[in-house]
Amino acid sequence: KYCLATEEEMVNIETKVTESWIKEAYRKEWPTMGNNVVAAATSMGITAVVTHLAKEFGNIRSDEALILTATITDLSTYYMTLFGQFLYKDRDELKDNNGKLSLRKVGRKLGEYGSFFGVLTAAYTGMRMAIQYALQKQDVDPVTASTITQMGLTGFFTGIMPMLRYGIKNLWSSER
């Protein structure tokens, strides 16, 4: 005897699964939002200084060169800060049952971080460059345009960070 679910029941099941996944992601990865804010604030300050120095003392004038300078500085300082926090938080996950560092677990964690880096960089970089370019074409100073862009994208990515980290972490978990 088999019971087939109606279309309405399937929609309800899908909604419950989606809602529970999102709740679980935020419950387990809530601190990731704080990690993102710390990394973004650090990056924002350093990027503003570097962009200002590049414009004033490096004699870089083109919008494209300033955007590239800001983007490279932003991404490098952001990821160093974010992954440093993640490594500290994940340090116990890198050990085997005897409390020793497991190369297999380190490899999986590097894969997880690499995936996170790839997804986040692809989405963030395109958005960042387009928004900053549009602002600079509206005669917004490059340092201000960079800072406004970073602040707006920080808010957006902070909100989705727990789901992104939770999803990627589950893809790379050793239980699969």
Disulfide bonds with the S-S distance in Angstrom:
none
